[in-house]
Each structure stands twice: as C-alpha cells, then as structure tokens.
Amino acid sequence: MKGINAIAVALTATTASASLVPYYFKRASSLPSVSVQGNAFFAGGNRFYIRGVDYQPGGSSGAVDPIADQGTCQRDITEFQKLKINTVRIYTVDNSQNHDACMSALASAGIYLALDVNTPKYSINQIAPAPSYNAEYLQSVFATIDAFQTYSNTLLFFSGNEDINSVATSSAAPYVKAVTRDMKRYISARKYRSIPVGYSAADVDTLIYQTADFMNCGDDATARSDFFAYNDYSWCDPSSFEGSTWQAKANYFANYSIPLFLSEYGCVKTTRQFQEIATLYGSQMTPSYSGGLVYEYSKEGTTAPADLYGLVEINGNSVTELTDFSSLASAFSNTPSPTGSGGYRPSGSPAICPAQDSNWNVTTGSELPVFPSDAATYLKNGAGTAPGLSGSGSQNSGPASVAFASGSSVAATGTSTSTSTSTSGSKKSAADGRMGDSAPVMACGLVVALSTLLGMSLL
C-alpha cells in the first residue's frame, strides 16, 4: 500500500483535535503467541506460516481503522473464514480506540494481526526523514504498541512500509531502522512479550537486497530487524519459480538469518490464478520463507491498477465476492501449510551492511539516528494518551538535522561518545511498484477496583 507516504507528506501541516478513548485493560485473546526461532516463526511449538491477506477497507486515503468497529470486522471475518486464512495485515489503525471486540473475534476465527504502526500523520517522511524522526512521532508509535501488546494474536509490528523505493529515498533507511530499534527497546523496557518488529520493503529489484541486508546488519541486535518482508509482484500467471524473480531471491536469501515473508503479492498484469501459492508453501521456498499476504482484500478505486486487486467489493454492509476470491480460496484449499520444520535454520549470522553505491545512498554506515532525549520518559512511564488518527501530526516536529551514532546504548540513553550529524532530503519516486517501576499498593487497589467496575459494565 503505497498511498500512505504521499498522504503523509501532504498532511505535514494539518492540525486537528484528537478523539480519545481511555486505555484501561485488555481481554486476553485465545491464540498462542508467535515468536521467532532462527529464521522462522513458531506458535505453540509448531512452525508458523503466514497465510493471509492485506486488509484496509477504504484504502490508504480513507485512513479508517477497520477493527475499531465490531460490525465491520465481523462482516469481513466471515469472508476470511471462507478463505481459511490465519493472518490479516492492517496498514492503519486508530491507537486511541478500543480493539477488544474485533481482536477477540479474529482470535476466535484463528486469525493473527500483522500491524503497521504508522499513520499518514505519524510516520517517517521519506523525502525529509530527519525532522519527522522525533519524540512526538515515537509517542504515537509506542501508543500503538501499548494498544495491541496484550493480544496474543498480535503477530508482529511493521516499523515502516515502502519508505525506501528509489535511490534517493534510500537515505531514509537509517531512520526506519532507528524506529525498529526504538520499538524493540520500548517493548523490552515496558516488559511486554517479545513481539517481532520488522520492515516491509517495496517491490524494487535494485534495492531489495541492500534493504534486506541493512535491516539485518550491525553489532547491535536491538537495531536489527526480527524479520524482513517485501512486496513482490514479479509472478504473473502463468509463471514459475524460475520464470519469475522468485528463484533468484530464494537463492540470495538462502542463508538469511531472520524470518522472511511476502508482505504483498498477487500480480494483476494477467488474470490472477494464484499459482504462486503452491510454490510459496513448497520445498523450494520454505527453508527461507514463512508465507505471505495477498494484496488485497477489498476492491479500492475505480481505475487501474487500484480496481484490479480486490478479492471482494464492499457496498455498505454488503460484500460481493469477486472472481479473485474464488481463485484464491481454491489455491489455498489445494495447498495446505507444510508440516514439520520446512527446512528452517535454527541459527545464523547477521548480514554485512551494504556499502554506498549507485543504488544505495546511505553514507552513515551502520550508524543510526540518536534516540530523541525527550522520548526517554516513554521508556520509563509508557506512551500515555494516544493521538489517534485526528492528532495534529509529527512530520515537522523535529530538528532539520539529527545526530548519528553507533552502539547499543544509543536507544537507552540518547547519548553516545561518537556522533555525527546528518540532514536528509530526497525526492520520492512517482512510480507505482505494483504495476511497472512498581506502583504503591493504593494505586494497585484503585486499578483493580476500576478494572472490576469496567468488567462488570461489559457483562
């Protein structure tokens, strides 16, 4: 979903008041949580393969949270069950809203959530990343983590999506990696379960390998991604493992040390039969790949290519299944998830950081932006009130330049003995990649009392 970057740039000066919902407690969902072991995901002791769809009714431009409304999510969960999927990816949620009902409904249907933490107003600006990396932005990101961390069916968090889609925008890579570092540090500092954090890369062949290696390189394990995903539209039916770019990529990632999956797939240059599914969950891919997500659930827009991707068409509360829906259901039905380990590697080494060249404009090596000092309070006290989708935004809230440093202490203290300063600015590609501390006892008692009253109100 590429629209969020363009919308974010357009909304940098937007101001609005937030509609806030207090965050008190969460019900536990029923699915076993997913963790990373070597280069694979595991749930309940078994290897976990992502079999899912990308889900954002209304598209990126609508910026509507599809799991804040129980009627909406229940309507669509019925369709998800027909497809027999186990994961949905959502690009935008409102972190000020309560998601108990829909997350519970998803869990009851056996479905996990792969969640992007950015919104159009709170995201890294790929054109000018330095001022967009700031404490206000991180507060929104951390608030999203707070809102979803207790759901056992929160599968993973995306720290970014397609921020790097041209040589010029590759300079944004250290900022995205810094966000990954900061998210992982926040999860650890708040003593949450270790929810995987990683990046979703654009379908740009000249950048995919450098991006993958950069997100998984360096001595600081907190800064390295827990997984790497990329969007791939190179398999256009009829095609094959050898005839698409899949074989070349599988060969390159043969020794990649973290889980890898397709965050979007499903070429629309030809009629979609989803023949690639048999290969994606077959022996040629499973040693390195953990499945993928079909783009996308609902038809959005009226002109190509947006109108070509939907599995269903939504009109109010009515859902019409399109041809691609039955094709995908058939492909999934004919391709069960692999059994056993799938040839995964239980251990491995990080990648080597890519050198600057004609396709990769990162000049700071393994150094990353220093964690904003005014964001340190969030690590100790939590993110606080979430800004939601109507917050004023954060893209111009930071300084024009930021200090860069290396070392694992950067995220914890915001200081370093060796720093450099960087400013960033670049032009976005117009190409569409798809097509061409403990609390006092009194406080604890008050929390219990409030939780009890709130729980009774739900009965």
C-alpha positions in Angstrom: 0.0 0.0 0.0 1.9 3.0 -1.3 -0.6 5.8 -0.7 0.4 6.4 2.9 3.7 8.0 2.1 2.1 10.5 -0.3 -0.7 11.3 2.1 1.8 11.8 5.0 3.7 14.4 3.0 0.5 16.2 2.2 -0.6 16.2 5.8 2.5 17.6 7.4 0.9 20.9 8.2 -2.5 19.5 9.1 -3.9 20.3 12.7 -6.9 18.7 14.4 -8.1 17.7 17.8 -7.9 14.0 18.9 -10.9 11.9 19.9 -9.6 10.0 22.9 -10.7 6.7 24.5 -9.1 5.8 27.8 -6.9 2.7 27.8 -7.7 0.6 30.9 -7.3 -3.1 30.3 -7.4 -5.8 27.6 -9.0 -9.1 27.5 -6.6 -11.9 26.6 -7.2 -13.5 23.2 -7.1 -17.2 22.8 -4.4 -18.0 20.2 -0.8 -18.9 21.2 1.6 -16.0 20.6 4.1 -16.2 17.8 7.8 -16.0 18.4 11.0 -16.0 16.3 13.3 -19.0 16.3 16.2 -18.8 13.9 14.8 -17.8 10.5 11.2 -18.9 11.2 8.1 -18.1 13.2 6.8 -20.6 15.7 3.4 -20.8 17.6 2.7 -23.4 20.2 5.8 -25.3 19.4 5.0 -25.6 15.7 6.4 -23.7 12.7 4.0 -20.9 11.7 3.4 -19.9 8.1 1.6 -16.7 7.2 -1.4 -17.4 5.0 -3.3 -14.2 4.7 -4.5 -11.0 3.0 -3.8 -7.3 3.2 -6.9 -5.7 4.8 -7.7 -2.0 4.7 -11.3 -1.3 3.5 -11.4 2.3 2.2 -7.8 2.2 1.1 -4.9 4.2 2.4 -6.6 7.5 1.5 -9.5 6.8 3.8 -7.3 6.2 6.9 -10.2 4.3 8.6 -9.5 1.7 11.3 -11.3 -1.5 10.2 -11.0 -3.2 13.6 -12.3 -0.4 15.7 -15.9 -1.2 14.6 -17.2 -4.6 15.5 -19.8 -4.7 12.7 -17.1 -4.1 10.1 -14.7 -6.7 11.3 -17.4 -9.3 11.9 -18.7 -8.8 8.4 -15.3 -9.5 6.9 -14.2 -12.2 9.3 -17.0 -14.3 7.7 -15.2 -13.9 4.4 -11.7 -14.6 5.9 -13.0 -17.9 7.3 -14.1 -18.9 3.8 -10.6 -18.3 2.6 -9.2 -20.3 5.6 -6.5 -17.6 6.2 -4.6 -17.2 9.5 -3.4 -13.6 9.2 -4.5 -10.2 8.1 -2.3 -7.2 7.6 -3.7 -3.7 8.5 -1.8 -0.6 7.4 -3.6 2.0 9.6 -5.3 1.7 13.0 -6.6 4.4 15.4 -4.5 3.8 18.6 -7.0 5.9 20.6 -9.8 3.4 20.1 -10.5 0.1 21.8 -10.0 -3.0 19.8 -11.0 -5.8 22.2 -14.1 -6.9 20.3 -12.5 -7.3 16.9 -9.2 -8.8 18.2 -11.2 -11.3 20.2 -13.3 -12.1 17.1 -10.2 -12.5 15.0 -8.7 -14.8 17.6 -11.8 -16.9 17.7 -11.5 -17.3 14.0 -7.8 -18.4 14.3 -6.6 -15.1 12.7 -3.5 -13.1 13.7 -2.8 -9.4 13.1 0.3 -8.1 11.3 0.2 -4.4 12.1 1.8 -1.3 10.6 2.4 1.2 13.4 2.5 4.3 11.2 -0.4 6.5 10.1 -0.5 9.3 7.4 0.2 12.0 10.1 2.6 10.0 12.2 5.3 8.4 10.0 8.8 8.8 8.7 8.8 11.3 5.8 10.8 9.6 3.1 11.5 12.9 1.4 12.8 14.7 4.5 13.3 12.0 7.2 15.3 14.0 9.8 12.6 16.3 11.1 10.0 13.5 11.0 12.1 11.4 13.4 11.1 12.9 16.8 9.6 12.3 20.2 6.1 13.2 19.1 6.2 10.6 16.3 7.6 7.9 18.6 4.9 8.6 21.2 2.3 7.7 18.6 4.2 4.5 17.6 4.6 3.5 21.2 1.0 4.2 21.9 0.1 1.7 19.2 2.3 -0.9 20.8 0.6 -0.2 24.1 -2.8 -0.7 22.4 -2.0 -4.1 20.9 0.7 -5.7 23.0 -1.6 -7.8 25.2 -3.4 -9.5 22.4 -1.8 -12.9 21.9 -2.9 -12.7 18.2 -0.8 -9.6 17.6 1.6 -11.4 15.3 4.1 -8.7 14.5 4.6 -4.9 14.0 5.9 -3.2 10.9 8.1 -0.3 11.6 7.8 1.0 8.1 6.3 0.3 4.7 7.9 1.1 1.3 9.7 4.1 2.7 12.7 3.1 0.6 11.5 2.9 -3.0 14.2 4.7 -5.0 17.9 5.5 -4.8 17.1 9.0 -3.4 14.8 7.6 -0.7 17.4 5.0 0.4 18.8 7.8 2.6 15.7 7.2 4.8 16.8 3.7 5.6 18.8 4.6 8.9 15.7 6.4 10.2 13.4 3.4 9.6 16.0 1.1 11.2 16.1 3.5 14.2 12.4 3.2 14.6 12.8 -0.6 14.6 15.4 -0.2 17.3 13.3 2.1 19.3 10.2 -0.1 19.1 12.1 -3.1 20.3 13.7 -1.1 23.1 10.2 0.1 24.2 8.8 -3.4 24.2 11.7 -4.5 26.4 11.6 -1.5 28.7 7.9 -1.9 29.3 8.4 -5.6 29.9 5.9 -6.7 27.2 6.2 -10.0 25.5 8.7 -10.0 22.7 6.5 -9.1 19.7 8.5 -9.3 16.4 9.3 -6.0 14.8 10.5 -5.6 11.2 10.1 -3.8 7.9 8.0 -4.2 4.7 10.1 -3.3 1.6 8.9 -2.1 -1.8 9.0 -4.2 -4.9 12.1 -2.6 -6.3 14.6 -5.2 -7.5 17.6 -2.8 -7.5 17.1 -2.0 -3.8 15.6 -5.2 -2.2 18.9 -6.9 -1.4 20.6 -3.8 0.1 17.5 -3.0 2.1 17.2 -6.6 3.5 20.9 -6.7 4.4 20.8 -3.2 6.0 17.9 -4.1 8.2 19.7 -7.3 9.4 23.3 -6.0 9.8 25.4 -4.5 12.6 26.6 -5.4 16.0 23.5 -4.0 17.8 21.0 -6.8 18.0 18.3 -4.4 19.2 18.7 -2.4 16.0 18.4 -5.4 13.7 15.0 -6.4 12.5 13.3 -9.5 13.9 12.0 -10.3 10.4 12.1 -8.9 6.9 9.2 -8.7 4.5 8.9 -7.4 1.0 6.2 -6.8 -1.6 6.6 -8.9 -4.7 4.6 -8.7 -7.9 7.0 -10.5 -10.2 5.0 -13.7 -10.5 2.3 -13.0 -13.1 0.3 -16.1 -14.1 1.1 -18.2 -15.9 4.7 -18.2 -14.5 7.0 -20.4 -12.4 9.7 -20.4 -9.7 12.3 -20.0 -12.4 10.3 -17.7 -14.7 9.6 -15.0 -12.0 12.3 -13.4 -9.8 11.5 -15.9 -7.0 14.3 -18.3 -7.7 17.0 -15.6 -7.8 15.6 -14.1 -4.5 15.4 -17.5 -2.8 19.0 -18.2 -3.8 20.1 -14.8 -2.4 18.2 -15.4 0.9 19.4 -19.0 1.3 21.4 -18.0 4.4 19.4 -15.1 5.6 19.2 -15.4 9.4 15.8 -14.0 10.3 12.2 -14.9 9.1 11.3 -13.7 5.6 7.9 -13.4 4.0 5.9 -11.6 1.3 4.0 -8.7 2.8 2.2 -8.2 -0.5 1.8 -10.4 -3.6 -0.6 -11.0 -6.5 0.3 -9.6 -9.9 -2.6 -8.2 -11.9 -1.0 -7.8 -15.2 -2.6 -11.1 -16.1 -5.6 -13.0 -14.8 -4.8 -14.0 -11.2 -5.0 -17.7 -10.6 -2.6 -17.5 -7.6 -0.5 -20.4 -9.0 2.4 -19.0 -6.9 0.8 -20.2 -3.7 1.9 -23.8 -4.4 5.5 -22.7 -4.7 5.4 -20.2 -1.8 4.5 -23.1 0.6 6.6 -25.7 -1.2 10.0 -27.1 -0.5 11.8 -24.5 -2.8 10.8 -21.6 -0.5 10.1 -22.9 3.0 13.7 -23.2 4.1 13.8 -19.3 4.0 10.2 -18.1 3.6 7.3 -18.1 6.0 4.4 -17.5 3.7 2.9 -14.2 2.6 -0.1 -11.9 2.3 -2.2 -11.4 -0.8 -2.9 -7.9 -1.9 -5.7 -7.1 -1.2 -9.0 -8.0 0.4 -11.3 -5.2 -0.9 -11.5 -3.5 -4.2 -10.5 0.1 -3.9 -10.9 2.8 -6.5 -12.4 2.8 -9.9 -9.4 3.0 -12.2 -6.4 0.7 -12.8 -4.4 -0.6 -11.1 -6.3 0.0 -7.8 -9.6 -1.5 -9.1 -7.8 -4.7 -10.2 -6.6 -6.0 -6.8 -9.8 -6.6 -4.7 -11.0 -10.1 -3.7 -14.3 -8.6 -2.7 -16.3 -5.4 -3.4 -17.9 -3.7 -0.4 -21.0 -1.6 -0.5 -22.1 -0.6 3.0 -22.7 -3.9 4.9 -22.9 -5.9 1.7 -19.9 -7.9 0.5 -19.7 -9.3 -3.1 -17.1 -11.9 -3.7 -15.2 -11.3 -7.0 -13.5 -13.8 -9.3 -10.2 -13.5 -7.5 -11.8 -14.6 -4.2 -12.8 -18.0 -5.5 -9.5 -18.3 -7.3 -7.6 -17.6 -4.1 -9.8 -19.9 -2.0 -9.2 -22.7 -4.4 -5.4 -22.1 -4.4 -5.3 -22.1 -0.6 -7.5 -25.2 -0.4 -5.2 -27.1 -2.8 -2.1 -26.1 -0.9 -2.1 -27.0 2.8 0.5 -25.5 5.1 3.7 -27.6 5.2 4.2 -29.9 8.2 7.4 -30.3 10.1 10.2 -27.8 10.2 10.1 -26.9 6.5 13.9 -26.9 6.4 14.3 -23.7 8.6 17.6 -22.8 10.1 17.6 -22.5 13.9 20.7 -20.2 13.9 22.6 -17.9 11.6 24.7 -14.8 11.3 23.6 -11.2 10.6 24.1 -9.8 7.2 27.0 -7.5 6.2 26.0 -3.8 5.9 25.8 -2.7 2.3 28.3 -0.2 1.1 27.2 3.0 -0.6 27.0 2.7 -4.3 24.9 4.0 -7.3 21.8 2.2 -5.9 22.2 2.7 -2.2 22.6 6.3 -0.9 23.4 5.5 2.8 26.5 7.4 3.8 26.5 6.8 7.6 27.5 3.1 7.5 25.9 1.2 10.5 25.3 4.5 12.5 21.7 5.4 13.2 19.9 8.5 14.4 20.3 9.0 18.2 17.2 8.3 20.2 15.5 11.7 21.0 16.2 12.6 24.6 12.7 13.9 25.2 11.3 10.5 24.3 13.2 8.8 27.1 10.3 9.3 29.5 8.2 6.9 27.4 10.6 4.0 28.1 10.0 4.5 31.9 6.5 5.7 32.1 4.8 4.5 28.9 3.5 6.4 25.9 0.5 8.0 27.6 -2.5 9.3 25.8 -2.6 8.1 22.2 -3.1 10.8 19.4 -5.3 8.6 17.2 -6.0 9.4 13.6 -7.1 13.0 14.4 -3.9 14.1 16.1 -2.0 17.2 14.8 0.8 15.1 13.2 4.5 14.9 13.8 6.3 15.2 10.5 7.7 18.7 11.1 8.1 18.4 14.8 11.8 17.5 14.9 15.0 19.5 14.0 16.3 19.7 10.5 19.3 17.6 11.4 19.9 14.8 13.8 23.0 13.2 15.4 24.0 9.8 14.3 25.9 7.2 16.4 26.6 3.5 16.7 26.3 1.3 19.8 23.6 -0.4 21.7 23.5 2.3 24.4 22.1 4.9 21.9 18.4 3.9 22.3 18.6 3.6 26.1 20.3 7.0 26.9 20.1 9.1 23.8 23.8 9.8 24.2 27.0 8.5 22.6 30.7 9.1 22.8 30.9 9.3 19.0 28.4 11.1 16.9 28.0 12.6 13.5 25.2 14.9 12.2 23.1 14.3 9.2 20.4 16.1 7.3 18.2 14.4 4.8 16.2 15.4 1.8 15.2 13.5 -1.3 12.5 13.2 -4.0 10.0 10.4 -3.9 9.7 8.2 -6.9 6.4 8.6 -8.7 6.4 5.0 -9.9 3.9 2.5 -8.7 5.9 -0.6 -7.9 2.9 -2.9 -8.3 2.4 -2.2 -11.8 5.5 -1.4 -13.9 8.6 0.6 38.4 6.2 -0.7 40.7 3.3 1.4 41.9 2.2 1.9 45.5 -0.3 -0.6 47.0 -3.1 2.1 47.0 -2.6 2.7 43.3 -2.8 -1.0 42.6 -6.0 -1.3 44.6 -7.5 1.6 42.6 -6.6 -0.1 39.3 -8.2 -3.4 40.5 -11.4 -1.5 41.5 -11.6 0.3 38.2 -11.0 -2.8 36.2 -13.7 -4.7 38.2 -16.3 -2.0 37.6 -15.4 -1.8 34.0 -15.6 -5.5 33.6 -19.0 -5.6 35.2 -20.2 -3.0 32.8 -19.4 -5.3 30.0 -21.5 -8.2 31.3 
